Amino acid sequence: MTLLHAAMVLIVYHKWYLGLIIFSGAVSVKMNVLLFAPSLFLLMLKAMSIRGVFLALLGAAGVQVLLGIPFLLSHLVEYISRAFNLGRVFIHFWSVNFKFIPEKYFVSKELAIGLLIFHLTTLMVFAHFKWFKHEGGLFHFVHSRFRDAKSIQQLISCKPRQSILSKEHIVTVMFVGNFIGIVCARSLHYQFYSWYFYSLPFLLWRTQFPTVVRIILFVIVELCWNVYPSTSYSSLLLLFAHLFILFGLWSSPAEYPYADKKEKADRDSKESGKAM
């Protein structure tokens, strides 16, 4: 998570290429960092040219190859299948979020597929209606990139008309995307709380809930994570708290994604101050 936070700092300051390299280093330590990947990719599409996105992803892939060379040369199939095992089944006893589900359903493929569908659908809905709201939606944004290009070369090398993203928008999209992954995670173990606990105050204050409700939700999540071993009641309460926070994020207004508005407001404020 330290590497992930370092990558986010770089990305917030628009150091996309170096940020992707550090992000890839974080993935090489723990694959949960991939929960940030969909959000990061969408932000890259808004801030970079297609060529820039490709080169940044190529650099990230290069880190994975470089770190995996000793294993790729000796045990190629075993390394790829084990290092990036997305179908691993967790132990029911240690589950903090789905302990209320009977074990035979907990380990079933049906639950895994259902959560994956919910995860992807929720990401798509947030992307279209929240993160790309000011661009007319995700599909309109993608279509406009092709429509405005006069040639293949321009399509590949030109950035969108507005490409300087605000720090608030970057952090919001990254944290919400990760939280959606947390809500849809097949199993959360106690150490996994480190994946998102630091972002909860930010996420809660992105909602329009009254302050007392925000504090209550934070305390509920904290208490659920401190019940050991987890029970059906604590895991069910945690799930409800997660879904309630997710609803709050959905119902909150979408922030303006670009830095130019804030910069213009700052300039106008300075100019009015000089005039006075």
N, C-alpha and C positions, 0 to 999 in steps of 0.2 A: 504493500500500500504506500510505502514511502516513495518508491519509484513512480507509482501512479500519480501521487500528489506532485512530485517534481515535474512529471510530464504535463499535468494540468496547469501548473504555473507557467511553463513555457508556452502552452497553447493559449492561455489567457492573454499573453503578451504577443500572440501571433507568430511564435517561433514554431511553425507547423512541422517542418522537417526534423528538427532536433527533438521536438516533442513526440513525434511518432517513433523515433528510435528509442527514446527512454520508455515510452509506452510499451513497445515490443519487449524491452528488457523486463518490464513488470510482468508481462504475460508469460515470459519464460520462467518466472519464479512461481506464479500461481495463476491458473487459468480463469479465476473469477474476474480478473481484470477485463476479460472479454465482454462482460456485461456492459461495459462502457463503450464497446466498439460500434454498435449501431448509431448511437448518438454522435460519436466522434466522426464517423463517416459522413453523416448528414451535415454536420458543421463544416467539414472539409469541402463538401459540394457547394456550400454557400459562400465559402471564403476563398476558394482556390479554383484555378483552371483545371480542366480534366487532365491535362498533362501534369500539373502540380500534384493532383490527387494520386495519379499513377506513380509518380516518382517517390512520393512520400510513402505509399504502400510498399513500393519496391525496397525502399530503405528498411522498413519494418520487417519485411520478409527476409532481407539479407541478415538481419540480426539473428533471426531464428535459425537460419542455415548455418551461420558462423558458430553459434553456440552449440548446435547439434551435430557439427561435423564429426566428432569422435564416435558418435552413435550411428549417424547416417552411413558412415563408411563400413561399420562392422555389423550392425543389426538394423538395416533400413526399415523393414516391415514392422519389426517389433517396436522400434522407437516411435514411428509415426502412429501406430495403433494404440500404444500405451501412453505416450506423452500427450496426445490430444484425444483422449478417450472421453467422448461426450455422452456415452451411454452407461456410465458407471452407476450401479445401484448402491444406495447408502443404507446404513443399518437403521432400522426403525427405532430402536431404543434411544439413539442419540438425536433424533429429530426434534427440533424446537418448534417448528411451524406446522407440522402435519402429524403430530402424535395422536390426534383424535381420529385419524383414519386407520381402520384395521390393517394389520401388517400385510395381509394377502393383497389388498388393494394398493397399499403404499408402494409395493415393489412391482406392481403391474405396469406393463407397457402402455396400457390405456391411460393411466394417470399421467405418465410422462408425456405422451402425445397430446393429451388435453391441455396440460400446462404449457407445452411448447406453442400450441395454437393460440392459446390465450395471450401468451407473451408476445408473439409476433403481431397478433391483431391489435393489442394495446399499444405497442410501439408504432404501428402504422397509423392508428387513430390519433395518437398524440402528435406524430409528425405532421400529418395532414391538417389537422384542425388547430393545433397549438403552435408547434415550432415553425411551421411554414405559413402561418395564418396571414402574415403581412405580405407574403408573396403570392397570395391567392390559393394556397394549398400546395402540397407536395407535387402533385401531378402537373399543376399549372406551372410550377417552378421548373420542373424538368422539361416540360414542353417549350417554355420560353427560352431555355438555353439553346434548343435546336432551332426555334423559330427566328431568334435574333442573329444567329450565325449566318454569315454570307458565304462561307466556305468551310470545308472540313478543317482546314488549318486554323481558321478563326474559332471554330467550335472547340478544338482541342486546346488552343493556347490562350484564349481570352477568359478573363475572370468575369463573374456576374457584374452587372452595373454597380450594385452595392455589395461590397465584399469585406468591409471592416466591421467585424462583429463586436458587439459590446461585451465587456467582461461579464456582466450580469447574465446575458443570454447564454454565453458559453457555459458558465457554471450551472445555470438552471437546467439546460438541456442534458449536460453530462450527469448531474446528480439525479434528475428525474428518470433518465434512461436506466441508470444503475438501480434505482429504487424499484422500477417496474420489474427488472430482472430478479430482485430480491423477493418481491411479492409472488412471483411465479416460480421461484426456485423449488425444485422437487424435494429438497431437504436442506434445512439450515442447522448446522451444528454450532456449539457454543462459541468456538473461535471465529465463526463467520460473522459475528456481530461487528467485528473490526472492519467489515466491508462497507458499512454504511452508517454506523452510529454517529460519526462526526458530521454527517450531512443532515441529520434529522432536524436540528434547530433551523438551518437554512430552509429546508423543505417545508417545515411547519409554518415558518413566517412568510413563505410564498403563498400559503393558503389565505383565505379570507375569514378563517375561524376567529372567534374572539380569543384574546390572549389566554384566558383561563382554560379554554378548550385545548389550545395548543400545548399548554403545560401539562394538562391532564393526559393527553395522548402521549407526550414524551415520557411521563412517569409510567404509564401503562406498558409501553414498549420496554422500558428499562426493567420493570418488575417481572415481566414475562421472561426476559432473558436471564433473570436471576433466580428463577425457580429451577431447582435441581433435585432429582431429574425432572425433566419436563413432564407435564400431565396433559390429559386431553383438554382440560379446562384452560390451562395456560396457553397451549398452542392455538386453541380456537380463539381465545381472546387476542392473541398476537395477530392472527390472521384478520380478525375484524378491525383491529387498530390499523394495520397496514392498508386494508381496503378503504377505510375511512379517510386516511391521509391521502391515498391515491385519488379518491373522490374530491377531496379538497383541492388538490393540485389541478384536477381536470376542470373544476368549476371556477378557478381563479382566472383573472384576465391574463392574456398572453402579453409578455413584455415586448417592447419594441426591440428588435434584434440587432440594430445597427448602431455604431458609435457616433455617426454623423449628427443624429438628433441631439444627443447630449452635448457634443462639441458646439453645435450651433447655439444651444441654449446658454452654454457658458460664455460664448462670444457675445451674444445679445446682452447678457447680464453685465459683462465688462463694459460694453459700449454704452449701456444705459447709465452705468456708474460714472463713466467719464463725462457724459453729457450733463449729469447733475453737478 
